Amino acid sequence: MSKRKRRSAAERRAMVESWRKSGKSRSGFARELGVSPNSLRRWIREFDPPAFVEVVTRKAPGPAFLVRAGAAEIVVPAGFDGPELRRLVEALC
């Protein structure tokens, strides 16, 4: 039976910062570290919680939304796929 190593907050933070600098995918980087991708995902949330994104309606031809994430603005047409929008916003934050 294998025991999981309990990592300190400083170790978890260092791993998250290394991942950010690496430019690698979360799952690929986790495999290289020998940790589960879910653990790395939890640590990222722990040290870099998601930012709030302002969503406002916009008057345009046809129904649409304007999503602001920092300096980026995205016009989202009505009927846009919700899960896809979530992935897009997460990538911007």
N, C-alpha and C positions, 0 to 999 in steps of 0.2 A: 504494500500500500504506500503510495507516495504522499508526502505532506506538502501542502502549498506553502510557499514562503510568504510571510506577512511583510509587506513593504511599508516603510515609514512614509509620512507625508512628503518629506524631502525627496525620497527616492521616487515616489510617484510623480511629483512635480518635475523632477529632472527627466524622467522618461517622456512625459508629455512635451516638454520643451525640446528634447532631442527629436521626437517625432515631428514636431512643427518645422524644425530646421532641416529635416531629412528630405522633405518633398515626396516621401513614399506614402503609399496607401496605408490606412490605419491597420488593416488586417495583415498586410505584408510586414509592416514594422513590428506588429505584435508577435508574429511568428518568429522573426529574428530575435526578439527579446525572450521568447519562450513563455509568453503570457497569452491569455485568451484575448481575442479582439474585443470581447465584451468588457473585460477588465480595463483595457486601455480606453474604451469609450467612456466608461464610468469615471475614470481619472480625468479625462479631458473635460467632462462636464463639471467635475469637482473643482478644477482649477481655472476653468474658462467657461463659466455658465453662458448659455445662449443670450445674446442681446435681444432686447425687445425691438420689434420691427413695427413701424407705423404703417397702418393700412388705411387709406382714405379713398373715398369714391371720387371719381373724376368725370366731369361732363365731357363726353366724347360721342361721336357717332356710334350708336349702339351702346349697350351696357358694358362697362369696363371698370377695373380697379387700378389705382396707382399704388404700387408698393414701394416704400422708401426704406432702404437698408443702408444706413450711413449716407454716403454721397450718391449712391446708386439709386436710380428710379426705374421701375419696370412697369409698363402698362400691361395689365393682365386682362385679356378679353373674357367675357362671360363664357362659361362652359369650359374654361381651362381645367385640366386635370389637377385636382387638389393635391394628391401625393407628389406629383411632379413639381407643383408650386412650392410645397414644403421643402423638397430637396434643393430647389433653386435658392430659396431664402436662406437655408442652412449653409449653403456654399458661400453666400455673400457675407454671412455674419462671422 
